[in-house]
Amino acid sequence: VLMLTPARAADDPVVAIVDGTNIHLSEVERIHSQLPEQYRAYPLQMLFPDLLDMVVDRRIAAAAARKQGLANDPEVKATLARVEEDVLQRVLLTRHIETTLTDDSLKARYDKMVADMPASELVHARHILVDSEAEAKRAIDDIKKGADFAKLAEERSTGPSKSKGGDLGYFGQGEMVPEFADAAFKLKPGEITEQPVQTQFGWHVIKVEDRRAAPPADFDDVREKLTAEMAQEAGAALAAELRSKAVIVLYNSDGSPR
């Protein structure tokens, strides 16, 4: 091995020279990206000496194999052909997907998702949580007689929201246990439950303060999901298009005609 001072490039510096051929940082980075997940978590610089040795050893071994004529070995040629097909397929799909998944196409998919999404509501509610049905019924009676709901929640509720007068803020149908959500979403603003509602947490008296339409998911929050969906669709569409233009004859596993 001949180690010389490498000629550094701004974006991909030379990190070793083996028998006159350059090894660039990108080759070490590629090895790092192919490591098992637990090792990829380590910074590149921590593993750099060992990874560089791996690249150097590979370069030396490959050169020795070529000198022995192994590049012309039928098994090697067959393996390289399979690898070439895999790489070509991956690059073809990647570049096709990159041209398909533009910001405009992602935004159009997002707009369609929002338009097709069924309307949903949010409810703003308060509750009084007590340990028994009798206590809950007594709270309902007191509220009907004019007691202030928020003040009663501060005095009697056992839940963490008691300090806020039982205020739970806005929530969607699936954000609360089913028994509580079902009761809350049946109420109009200003109404309270006529009967106590039992859940795993105890007995609730619920008051709905407001109802409003739930806003759609933010574009940035669903961008990754939409990208994955559209990439899969684009790949499948390309595969179908290529198949439609190819002459394909299929046989059974024993070689007989289908």
Rosetta blueprint (number, residue, H / E / L):
1 V L
2 L L
3 M L
4 L L
5 T L
6 P L
7 A L
8 R L
9 A L
10 A L
11 D L
12 D L
13 P L
14 V E
15 V E
16 A E
17 I E
18 V E
19 D L
20 G L
21 T E
22 N E
23 I E
24 H E
25 L H
26 S H
27 E H
28 V H
29 E H
30 R H
31 I H
32 H H
33 S H
34 Q L
35 L L
36 P L
37 E H
38 Q H
39 Y H
40 R H
41 A L
42 Y L
43 P L
44 L H
45 Q H
46 M H
47 L H
48 F H
49 P H
50 D H
51 L H
52 L H
53 D H
54 M H
55 V H
56 V H
57 D H
58 R H
59 R H
60 I H
61 A H
62 A H
63 A H
64 A H
65 A H
66 R H
67 K H
68 Q L
69 G L
70 L H
71 A H
72 N H
73 D L
74 P H
75 E H
76 V H
77 K H
78 A H
79 T H
80 L H
81 A H
82 R H
83 V H
84 E H
85 E H
86 D H
87 V H
88 L H
89 Q H
90 R H
91 V H
92 L H
93 L H
94 T H
95 R H
96 H H
97 I H
98 E H
99 T H
100 T H
101 L L
102 T L
103 D H
104 D H
105 S H
106 L H
107 K H
108 A H
109 R H
110 Y H
111 D H
112 K H
113 M H
114 V H
115 A H
116 D H
117 M L
118 P L
119 A L
120 S L
121 E E
122 L E
123 V E
124 H E
125 A E
126 R E
127 H E
128 I E
129 L E
130 V E
131 D L
132 S L
133 E H
134 A H
135 E H
136 A H
137 K H
138 R H
139 A H
140 I H
141 D H
142 D H
143 I H
144 K H
145 K L
146 G L
147 A L
148 D L
149 F H
150 A H
151 K H
152 L H
153 A H
154 E H
155 E H
156 R H
157 S L
158 T L
159 G L
160 P H
161 S H
162 K H
163 S H
164 K H
165 G L
166 G L
167 D E
168 L E
169 G E
170 Y E
171 F E
172 G L
173 Q H
174 G H
175 E H
176 M L
177 V L
178 P H
179 E H
180 F H
181 A H
182 D H
183 A H
184 A H
185 F L
186 K L
187 L L
188 K L
189 P L
190 G L
191 E L
192 I E
193 T L
194 E L
195 Q L
196 P L
197 V E
198 Q E
199 T E
200 Q L
201 F L
202 G E
203 W E
204 H E
205 V E
206 I E
207 K E
208 V E
209 E E
210 D E
211 R E
212 R E
213 A E
214 A L
215 P L
216 P L
217 A L
218 D L
219 F H
220 D H
221 D H
222 V H
223 R H
224 E H
225 K H
226 L H
227 T H
228 A H
229 E H
230 M H
231 A H
232 Q H
233 E H
234 A H
235 G H
236 A H
237 A H
238 L H
239 A H
240 A H
241 E H
242 L H
243 R H
244 S H
245 K H
246 A L
247 V L
248 I L
249 V L
250 L L
251 Y E
252 N L
253 S L
254 D L
255 G L
256 S L
257 P E
258 R L
